[in-house]
Amino acid sequence: AARDEEDDDEEEVSYFDVFNPSMPRRDLPEGAIGPDYEVTRPQRIEQTRWPIKVAIYRGHGASVRSWRNIQKILKCASGLIETTMIKNANLAAINRRDYDVFLIPGGESGKMYDWHSAHGSNMRTTVRTFLRSGGGYVGYCAGAYLGRGKIGVAPFRKASSTLGVGWITDVAVSPWFERDALFPVTNKTLNDFRLFYANGPIFQEIESAKPLPPEMKNPRVLVRTGQSSTVHIEYGPVPGTKAHDINWRYSGLPIVTYNEFAHGRVLLSTAHPETNVTRGVHSYEVSGTQCGSPHAHLIVNMVLMAANRTSLDPEGMTAV
């Protein structure tokens, strides 16, 4: 959610611009969404192929630094994950025959959603159809806002946001996630690094007594705030804000969440694990998380879980 303008000095990446409002219906793949219509009965496709096909959004409103770092980190698992960059996507390209996971990085969620709505594509319908056909969705910061907000595929309510830019200290990894994750993520290793925060949504715990919205089930928290958790704000949303710490009102607030929507899986993170904060928040502008780090493991695990490559049984069965 940190404000970040796209720059012109971009590295060589492979992407395609698939926004094409004139694309006729007959040319769209089955289960896809076109600018002027919906497919109401998407076909469910079982996720069994390797490598996992991940479409990363890098269009209007996306933070260049966020999607670049995520792309680099997923290349650490090149034998397991294959990425395609989608620029200003006509979301008809996001279909289950070609992709297993759709990932939206940090940036400005309102700009992303409103731009596509203004240009004839419906991000909400596209993602929900993709999940109904067995796909996975991963959202970081802005992508998390969209997942629980305008796209509406996660049941976690927002507790607060727009605190500023800094990092989160003292996070706790859920025991079932620590046990079942294919790449190790533990309380100790994750807390050895600062977890970058940039105005992301702070979630509330699910109230078990209340029914879940339609098609949503099995909400789980992967990472939450710890007993002494704080957010160190290096600079705030108001110009001139001095560096300060914000103490959470209580521990246990969800930071990384999981739930199922129809036949798909949704993983959201209010924080930016793709961002390396070693000397201060400004280092995120030039430095991504390194392969083999706990933060890189967190990102890879989120994609694997979205692609249904680990067991996420509510009772916490071991990984397959």
ZAPA-213479 format. One record per residue: residue number from 1; residue in one letter; z, y negated, x negated of N, C-alpha, C in turn. Coordinates in pm, whole numbers. Layout:
<nodes>
NUM A Z Y X Z Y X Z Y X
...
</nodes>
This chain:
<nodes>
1 A 0 119 -80 0 0 0 0 -126 -85
2 A 13 -112 -219 8 -230 -304 -130 -294 -296
3 R -133 -426 -294 -262 -493 -286 -338 -471 -415
4 D -462 -432 -405 -540 -398 -524 -687 -415 -489
5 E -754 -505 -557 -896 -529 -531 -981 -432 -612
6 E -1090 -386 -555 -1184 -304 -632 -1249 -390 -740
7 D -1267 -332 -858 -1328 -408 -966 -1469 -359 -991
8 D -1540 -435 -1072 -1678 -401 -1104 -1690 -316 -1229
9 D -1585 -318 -1312 -1589 -245 -1437 -1537 -104 -1414
10 E -1617 -19 -1349 -1572 113 -1310 -1627 218 -1405
11 E -1546 323 -1425 -1589 431 -1510 -1699 511 -1441
12 E -1767 595 -1517 -1872 677 -1459 -1808 787 -1374
13 V -1830 783 -1245 -1780 887 -1156 -1893 930 -1065
14 S -1880 1051 -1017 -1980 1103 -926 -1934 1083 -783
15 Y -2006 1005 -706 -1971 985 -567 -2099 962 -490
16 F -2086 966 -358 -2203 935 -276 -2159 849 -159
17 D -2245 760 -119 -2218 672 -7 -2286 733 115
18 V -2206 787 205 -2264 860 318 -2259 780 447
19 F -2218 653 440 -2216 574 563 -2359 543 606
20 N -2396 597 717 -2532 584 766 -2529 584 918
21 P -2510 468 982 -2494 464 1127 -2613 520 1203
22 S -2729 526 1140 -2848 572 1211 -2869 723 1201
23 M -2775 794 1136 -2791 938 1120 -2800 1005 1258
24 P -2906 1077 1288 -2919 1140 1420 -2824 1257 1436
25 R -2791 1287 1561 -2695 1393 1589 -2739 1527 1532
26 R -2865 1560 1539 -2909 1693 1498 -2891 1716 1348
27 D -2876 1608 1268 -2864 1624 1124 -2719 1639 1079
28 L -2623 1629 1171 -2483 1637 1133 -2437 1782 1129
29 P -2352 1817 1032 -2302 1954 1025 -2208 1985 1141
30 E -2197 2113 1173 -2111 2154 1283 -1966 2117 1254
31 G -1896 2066 1353 -1758 2026 1337 -1742 1886 1282
32 A -1852 1812 1263 -1844 1678 1206 -1842 1573 1316
33 I -1814 1451 1275 -1806 1340 1368 -1915 1239 1332
34 G -1990 1196 1429 -2091 1094 1408 -2042 961 1458
35 P -2115 854 1432 -2070 721 1470 -2069 697 1620
36 D -2143 776 1696 -2158 747 1839 -2112 860 1930
37 Y -2051 964 1875 -2014 1076 1960 -1905 1158 1892
38 E -1848 1252 1968 -1749 1344 1915 -1797 1488 1936
39 V -1757 1576 1846 -1770 1719 1870 -1635 1765 1923
40 T -1631 1815 2043 -1502 1840 2109 -1448 1979 2080
41 R -1530 2070 2027 -1483 2205 1998 -1515 2240 1853
42 P -1442 2181 1757 -1470 2212 1616 -1437 2359 1587
43 Q -1517 2419 1504 -1497 2559 1466 -1394 2569 1355
44 R -1297 2655 1374 -1197 2677 1270 -1256 2761 1159
45 I -1239 2718 1036 -1292 2790 921 -1175 2829 830
46 E -1159 2956 804 -1048 3001 719 -1068 2953 575
47 Q -957 2913 513 -964 2860 377 -936 2971 276
48 T -1042 3028 222 -1026 3138 128 -1101 3113 -3
49 R -1180 3008 -11 -1265 2991 -129 -1190 2923 -244
50 W -1238 2949 -363 -1193 2878 -483 -1317 2828 -557
51 P -1313 2712 -621 -1200 2620 -616 -1190 2549 -481
52 I -1075 2489 -456 -1053 2411 -335 -1139 2286 -342
53 K -1209 2256 -235 -1296 2138 -229 -1219 2021 -169
54 V -1200 1917 -250 -1121 1801 -207 -1209 1677 -203
55 A -1212 1610 -89 -1281 1482 -76 -1180 1370 -90
56 I -1199 1283 -189 -1107 1171 -213 -1174 1042 -167
57 Y -1108 971 -79 -1161 844 -29 -1147 736 -136
58 R -1257 667 -166 -1254 558 -262 -1334 439 -210
59 G -1336 424 -79 -1413 318 -16 -1332 193 9
60 H -1371 118 112 -1312 -11 143 -1162 4 165
61 G -1083 -81 98 -938 -82 113 -863 10 20
62 A -932 101 -51 -865 194 -141 -836 129 -275
63 S -719 157 -330 -683 107 -462 -760 183 -570
64 V -835 108 -651 -912 171 -758 -822 250 -851
65 R -710 192 -889 -620 260 -984 -559 384 -923
66 S -531 380 -795 -472 498 -730 -571 613 -726
67 W -694 590 -675 -786 703 -665 -834 751 -801
68 R -845 659 -898 -885 703 -1032 -781 797 -1092
69 N -652 757 -1081 -546 840 -1138 -536 975 -1067
70 I -549 974 -933 -545 1100 -859 -659 1191 -902
71 Q -778 1135 -917 -893 1213 -962 -867 1275 -1099
72 K -813 1196 -1191 -784 1246 -1325 -681 1359 -1322
73 I -577 1341 -1239 -472 1443 -1233 -526 1573 -1174
74 L -608 1564 -1070 -661 1686 -1010 -757 1757 -1105
75 K -816 1684 -1199 -899 1749 -1301 -815 1836 -1393
76 C -682 1812 -1396 -594 1898 -1475 -597 2041 -1420
77 A -629 2054 -1292 -636 2186 -1228 -781 2217 -1192
78 S -872 2191 -1286 -1015 2200 -1258 -1058 2341 -1216
79 G -985 2444 -1260 -1020 2579 -1219 -980 2608 -1075
80 L -887 2528 -1022 -838 2549 -886 -894 2449 -787
81 I -925 2327 -836 -959 2216 -747 -1087 2148 -795
82 E -1176 2120 -702 -1299 2046 -731 -1301 1923 -642
83 T -1321 1805 -701 -1313 1680 -625 -1450 1616 -606
84 T -1465 1549 -494 -1581 1465 -465 -1531 1330 -418
85 M -1583 1224 -477 -1543 1089 -439 -1630 1040 -324
86 I -1568 991 -220 -1637 943 -100 -1623 791 -93
87 K -1735 720 -106 -1732 574 -101 -1780 526 36
88 N -1697 441 101 -1730 385 232 -1786 493 324
89 A -1707 599 337 -1757 722 398 -1791 705 545
90 N -1912 749 580 -1937 785 719 -1864 917 734
91 L -1761 920 815 -1672 1034 812 -1736 1161 863
92 A -1863 1155 900 -1936 1278 931 -1942 1370 809
93 A -1925 1313 689 -1930 1397 568 -1803 1480 553
94 I -1695 1442 622 -1569 1514 607 -1567 1627 709
95 N -1618 1742 671 -1625 1857 761 -1578 1981 687
96 R -1536 2082 765 -1473 2200 705 -1570 2291 631
97 R -1697 2281 658 -1790 2365 583 -1801 2320 438
98 D -1783 2191 413 -1799 2137 278 -1668 2108 207
99 Y -1559 2088 282 -1432 2046 222 -1315 2122 280
100 D -1212 2137 196 -1087 2198 238 -979 2093 263
101 V -983 1983 188 -879 1880 197 -945 1743 192
102 F -897 1652 276 -936 1511 272 -815 1431 225
103 L -832 1351 120 -722 1278 57 -748 1128 63
104 I -651 1053 112 -658 907 112 -552 853 18
105 P -589 776 -84 -494 726 -183 -423 600 -135
106 G -356 531 -229 -295 404 -196 -399 295 -177
107 G -356 181 -129 -446 69 -103 -395 -12 13
108 E -484 -49 103 -447 -126 222 -497 -52 345
109 S -404 8 417 -440 97 527 -514 24 639
110 G -470 -99 670 -537 -174 775 -682 -202 743
111 K -711 -237 617 -849 -263 576 -934 -137 587
112 M -875 -23 547 -950 102 555 -989 131 700
113 Y -890 136 786 -912 177 924 -1000 77 999
114 D -970 -51 984 -1043 -153 1060 -1188 -164 1014
115 W -1212 -147 884 -1350 -156 834 -1436 -47 897
116 H -1385 75 899 -1463 185 955 -1481 169 1105
117 S -1378 119 1173 -1392 96 1317 -1499 -8 1344
118 A -1504 -112 1260 -1603 -218 1278 -1744 -171 1246
119 H -1756 -65 1165 -1888 -15 1125 -1926 114 1198
120 G -1859 142 1308 -1904 250 1394 -1852 389 1364
121 S -1752 401 1276 -1695 533 1250 -1548 533 1287
122 N -1497 647 1332 -1362 658 1384 -1279 747 1293
123 M -1194 686 1212 -1115 761 1115 -1016 854 1185
124 R -956 810 1294 -860 892 1367 -926 1020 1419
125 T -1038 1005 1487 -1107 1121 1544 -1154 1216 1435
126 T -1204 1160 1326 -1256 1243 1218 -1148 1329 1155
127 V -1034 1268 1119 -928 1343 1053 -868 1447 1147
128 R -847 1410 1272 -789 1505 1368 -884 1624 1392
129 T -1013 1598 1400 -1110 1707 1416 -1112 1796 1292
130 F -1105 1735 1175 -1102 1810 1050 -981 1903 1045
131 L -865 1853 1087 -745 1936 1089 -754 2046 1195
132 R -810 2014 1309 -825 2115 1414 -916 2230 1372
133 S -1005 2202 1279 -1096 2307 1230 -1041 2376 1106
134 G -914 2348 1071 -850 2421 962 -839 2346 832
135 G -876 2219 826 -868 2141 703 -728 2091 675
136 G -711 2027 559 -583 1969 520 -598 1820 493
137 Y -490 1745 513 -490 1601 489 -375 1565 396
138 V -404 1486 292 -303 1436 199 -314 1284 195
139 G -202 1215 214 -202 1069 211 -92 1014 124
140 Y -128 921 36 -31 854 -50 -20 707 -9
141 C 98 660 21 126 520 52 39 473 169
142 A -73 409 145 -161 367 254 -207 487 334
143 G -239 597 267 -278 719 336 -166 776 420
144 A -39 754 375 76 797 454 93 709 578
145 Y 73 578 561 75 488 677 -24 536 783
146 L -145 567 741 -248 610 836 -212 744 900
147 G -158 836 820 -126 968 871 -23 966 983
148 R 78 883 968 181 876 1071 155 764 1171
149 G 57 678 1144 31 565 1232 -97 578 1310
150 K -201 508 1266 -324 499 1344 -398 632 1357
151 I -392 716 1256 -454 848 1267 -367 940 1352
152 G -235 931 1334 -142 998 1423 -140 1149 1413
153 V -120 1201 1289 -115 1347 1272 18 1393 1213
154 A 116 1304 1199 247 1339 1145 356 1283 1237
155 P 464 1358 1259 566 1316 1354 676 1227 1296
156 F 671 1200 1164 779 1124 1100 767 976 1134
157 R 872 920 1189 873 778 1224 908 693 1102
158 K 862 570 1102 888 478 991 1023 413 1008
159 A 1107 418 903 1238 351 906 1227 208 856
160 S 1150 188 748 1133 54 692 1014 56 597
161 S 974 -61 550 862 -71 457 859 -213 402
162 T 756 -243 324 732 -376 268 855 -427 193
163 L 909 -340 107 1023 -379 27 982 -450 -101
164 G 861 -426 -146 816 -480 -273 758 -370 -360
165 V 748 -397 -488 686 -305 -583 785 -272 -694
166 G 807 -144 -717 901 -102 -821 903 48 -834
167 W 1024 107 -833 1031 252 -843 1157 304 -774
168 I 1150 431 -734 1260 499 -667 1337 581 -769
169 T 1469 574 -762 1553 656 -847 1628 759 -763
170 D 1665 869 -827 1745 975 -766 1681 1031 -640
171 V 1590 1124 -658 1529 1194 -546 1571 1341 -551
172 A 1569 1406 -436 1612 1545 -425 1497 1629 -373
173 V 1469 1740 -441 1364 1833 -401 1424 1938 -308
174 S 1358 1962 -194 1407 2064 -101 1406 2201 -168
175 P 1510 2282 -148 1518 2412 -216 1398 2502 -188
176 W 1348 2505 -65 1235 2594 -34 1109 2548 -105
177 F 1094 2415 -124 977 2364 -196 988 2396 -344
178 E 1107 2379 -398 1128 2411 -539 1100 2558 -566
179 R 1134 2643 -471 1113 2787 -488 967 2828 -469
180 D 899 2768 -371 767 2816 -333 651 2743 -399
181 A 674 2628 -458 566 2553 -521 504 2635 -635
182 L 372 2637 -642 304 2714 -746 323 2654 -884
183 F 337 2520 -891 365 2453 -1018 506 2395 -1008
184 P 591 2413 -1111 734 2383 -1098 763 2234 -1073
185 V 844 2209 -970 897 2077 -939 1045 2094 -909
186 T 1131 2031 -987 1276 2044 -968 1340 1906 -965
187 N 1464 1902 -918 1537 1775 -917 1544 1714 -1055
188 K 1577 1796 -1155 1596 1744 -1290 1467 1688 -1347
189 T 1359 1764 -1339 1235 1718 -1402 1178 1597 -1329
190 L 1186 1596 -1196 1129 1484 -1123 1207 1356 -1147
191 N 1338 1366 -1168 1420 1248 -1191 1418 1201 -1335
192 D 1351 1276 -1422 1331 1229 -1559 1226 1118 -1565
193 F 1151 1098 -1456 1046 997 -1450 1072 904 -1332
194 R 1028 781 -1345 1038 687 -1234 927 716 -1134
195 L 962 716 -1008 866 743 -901 821 609 -844
196 F 696 573 -875 643 440 -841 638 418 -690
197 Y 681 299 -649 683 262 -508 614 127 -492
198 A 528 114 -388 456 -13 -367 438 -37 -217
199 N 546 -76 -152 543 -116 -10 509 -2 85
200 G 533 120 43 501 235 128 597 251 244
201 P 561 333 343 649 355 458 768 443 420
202 I 888 401 455 1006 484 438 1029 557 570
203 F 1028 691 565 1032 770 686 1175 795 734
204 Q 1187 830 860 1312 877 917 1306 1029 929
205 E 1423 1091 927 1431 1235 951 1393 1265 1095
206 I 1333 1381 1117 1298 1423 1251 1424 1456 1331
207 E 1434 1405 1452 1545 1438 1541 1512 1570 1610
208 S 1590 1672 1579 1559 1807 1627 1565 1819 1779
209 A 1641 1732 1843 1655 1741 1989 1532 1689 2062
210 K 1451 1609 1995 1335 1550 2061 1212 1638 2043
211 P 1131 1653 2147 1009 1733 2134 909 1664 2042
212 L 831 1743 1968 729 1689 1880 608 1646 1960
213 P 532 1549 1908 407 1510 1976 311 1627 1984
214 P 212 1622 2073 117 1732 2090 48 1771 1959
215 E 33 1900 1937 -38 1962 1825 40 1957 1694
216 M 156 1893 1691 235 1885 1568 346 1987 1570
217 K 370 2051 1455 475 2152 1446 522 2167 1302
218 N 634 2236 1288 692 2273 1158 705 2156 1060
219 P 765 2044 1100 786 1935 1003 889 1975 898
220 R 859 1945 774 949 1976 663 949 1859 566
221 V 1059 1844 492 1069 1741 389 1063 1808 253
222 L 967 1768 170 955 1824 36 1046 1753 -62
223 V 1044 1619 -57 1125 1536 -147 1191 1428 -62
224 R 1319 1403 -86 1392 1301 -12 1479 1219 -107
225 T 1533 1109 -58 1624 1029 -139 1752 1106 -163
226 G 1809 1087 -284 1933 1156 -320 2056 1078 -279
227 Q 2172 1128 -320 2299 1069 -278 2319 929 -334
228 S 2265 900 -451 2282 768 -511 2148 697 -528
229 S 2055 725 -439 1919 674 -453 1912 523 -432
230 T 1830 457 -512 1801 315 -498 1652 293 -517
231 V 1605 179 -471 1470 134 -504 1485 12 -594
232 H 1437 22 -716 1435 -95 -803 1308 -173 -773
233 I 1325 -297 -728 1212 -382 -696 1189 -478 -812
234 E 1075 -464 -876 1041 -551 -989 987 -684 -939
235 Y 907 -680 -833 863 -802 -766 839 -771 -620
236 G 869 -866 -533 868 -842 -391 747 -898 -320
237 P 744 -880 -187 631 -930 -109 625 -1082 -103
238 V 739 -1146 -127 745 -1293 -127 731 -1342 -271
239 P 635 -1432 -300 619 -1482 -438 749 -1538 -493
240 G 778 -1504 -618 899 -1555 -682 1020 -1466 -665
241 T 1005 -1352 -595 1117 -1260 -577 1162 -1205 -712
242 K 1292 -1214 -739 1345 -1165 -865 1370 -1014 -859
243 A 1367 -952 -976 1394 -809 -984 1533 -779 -932
244 H 1545 -674 -852 1674 -637 -794 1668 -492 -748
245 D 1785 -437 -719 1795 -301 -668 1832 -304 -521
246 I 1772 -214 -443 1806 -199 -302 1872 -64 -285
247 N 1995 -64 -235 2066 61 -209 2028 112 -70
248 W 1996 240 -63 1967 298 67 2092 299 153
249 R 2074 283 283 2188 289 375 2249 429 377
250 Y 2169 529 357 2218 665 351 2118 749 274
251 S 2164 861 221 2076 949 145 1998 1040 241
252 G 1897 1104 188 1824 1201 267 1701 1149 336
253 L 1659 1026 308 1537 975 370 1415 1048 315
254 P 1324 1092 400 1205 1163 352 1115 1074 267
255 I 1073 1125 154 978 1057 66 843 1130 67
256 V 846 1263 59 725 1345 68 747 1444 183
257 T 652 1448 276 671 1529 397 554 1626 418
258 Y 583 1729 496 484 1830 535 496 1853 685
259 N 384 1871 751 385 1923 888 249 1984 917
260 E 242 2056 1024 116 2115 1068 64 2038 1188
261 F -66 2022 1192 -132 1959 1307 -244 2052 1350
262 A -233 2107 1471 -331 2205 1518 -340 2319 1416
263 H -460 2345 1359 -478 2451 1261 -467 2400 1117
264 G -439 2271 1099 -437 2212 966 -298 2175 919
265 R -291 2127 796 -166 2089 733 -174 1946 682
266 V -63 1873 695 -58 1731 661 54 1709 561
267 L 24 1646 447 125 1612 348 115 1464 316
268 L 228 1394 328 233 1250 309 337 1213 204
269 S 308 1110 127 403 1058 28 410 907 38
270 T 530 854 57 547 709 57 533 652 -83
271 A 554 736 -185 550 692 -324 415 724 -387
272 H 398 680 -511 274 700 -588 302 791 -707
273 P 305 922 -689 330 1009 -805 216 1008 -906
274 E 100 954 -869 -12 947 -963 6 835 -1065
275 T 111 755 -1049 131 636 -1131 244 656 -1230
276 N 217 623 -1356 314 639 -1463 391 509 -1483
277 V 521 513 -1463 605 394 -1482 704 426 -1592
278 T 669 394 -1716 756 424 -1829 816 299 -1889
279 R 741 190 -1891 791 66 -1949 818 -40 -1843
280 G 776 -19 -1724 788 -118 -1618 674 -99 -1521
281 V 683 -162 -1406 584 -136 -1303 445 -179 -1344
282 H 434 -274 -1434 301 -323 -1469 220 -220 -1546
283 S 285 -119 -1603 210 -18 -1677 123 66 -1585
284 Y 153 63 -1454 71 144 -1363 -73 96 -1361
285 E -98 -26 -1402 -233 -79 -1398 -325 -9 -1498
286 V -268 48 -1602 -352 107 -1706 -318 253 -1734
287 S -214 305 -1672 -165 436 -1713 -147 528 -1593
288 G -209 646 -1599 -189 747 -1496 -93 854 -1544
289 T -42 933 -1452 46 1044 -1486 -31 1148 -1566
290 Q 34 1207 -1665 -31 1301 -1754 -27 1444 -1698
291 C -126 1526 -1739 -127 1666 -1702 3 1733 -1747
292 G 55 1820 -1664 175 1894 -1699 304 1823 -1667
293 S 298 1696 -1627 419 1624 -1591 467 1666 -1453
294 P 595 1646 -1422 644 1679 -1286 568 1606 -1177
295 H 528 1482 -1201 454 1408 -1100 316 1467 -1078
296 A 251 1509 -1187 121 1574 -1172 136 1706 -1097
297 H 243 1781 -1127 270 1905 -1054 289 1877 -905
298 L 357 1767 -873 380 1732 -733 247 1709 -661
299 I 156 1636 -724 27 1605 -663 -55 1732 -643
300 V -63 1817 -745 -141 1940 -734 -81 2031 -627
301 N 51 2041 -622 115 2123 -520 85 2072 -380
302 M 83 1941 -361 54 1885 -229 -86 1924 -184
303 V -183 1919 -276 -320 1958 -241 -328 2107 -211
304 L -262 2190 -293 -263 2334 -269 -201 2368 -133
305 M -93 2300 -99 -29 2326 30 -115 2278 146
306 A -181 2164 128 -271 2116 232 -385 2214 254
307 A -427 2284 149 -533 2384 158 -481 2522 195
308 N -350 2530 227 -288 2655 271 -293 2762 163
309 R -268 2722 38 -269 2818 -72 -129 2863 -113
310 T -25 2823 -40 110 2874 -59 168 2904 77
311 S 273 2983 80 340 3013 207 430 2897 244
312 L 413 2841 362 502 2737 412 566 2784 541
313 D 608 2909 540 676 2962 656 804 2882 680
314 P 837 2850 804 958 2772 829 1085 2834 773
315 E 1087 2966 756 1204 3032 701 1205 3031 549
316 G 1101 2975 486 1099 2962 341 1059 3088 268
317 M 956 3155 312 910 3274 242 855 3237 105
318 T 851 3333 15 801 3307 -120 651 3287 -118
319 A 600 3225 -225 457 3197 -234 377 3325 -244
320 V 256 3321 -192 168 3437 -201 71 3419 -317
</nodes>
